[in-house]
Amino acid sequence: MSQLLQTISHIISYVSIAIICYGAALGLLKFIGNEFGRLNRSFSLEKTVQIKIEVGYYLLLGLEFLIASDIIDTILNPTFEDLGILAGTVLIRTGLSFFLNKEIENIAQNQPPQDKD
């Protein structure tokens, strides 16, 4: 059972890394496309803001999965050192998630509504 949970924890960690990498790659491709829009005058600052929001969501989702993986690892190996490391990791990641989420909400609230074509 312990080996199964360890494997699940590793899978969750890899999924979280994949989510973050996917979001970063998607954001990079959209950003590059928007920057090439400067050549044909289709560049939009609003698109850049939207890209930032999308990448932020992927980062938040990936961080949540990483926290879940860390919790499973600590349950499997509950030493005081591991608990301290988990507490520090969760605090840092939760703080990052909180402030990133606030920034995304702030950007989304200040962004003008987009026209639906």
ABEGO torsion letter per residue (X at the ends): XAAAAAAAAAAAAAAAAAAAAAAAAAAAAAAAAAAAAAAAGABBAAAAAAAAAAAAAAAAAAAAAAAAAAAAAAAABBBAAAAAAAAAAAAAAAAAAAAAAAAAAAAAAABBBBBBX
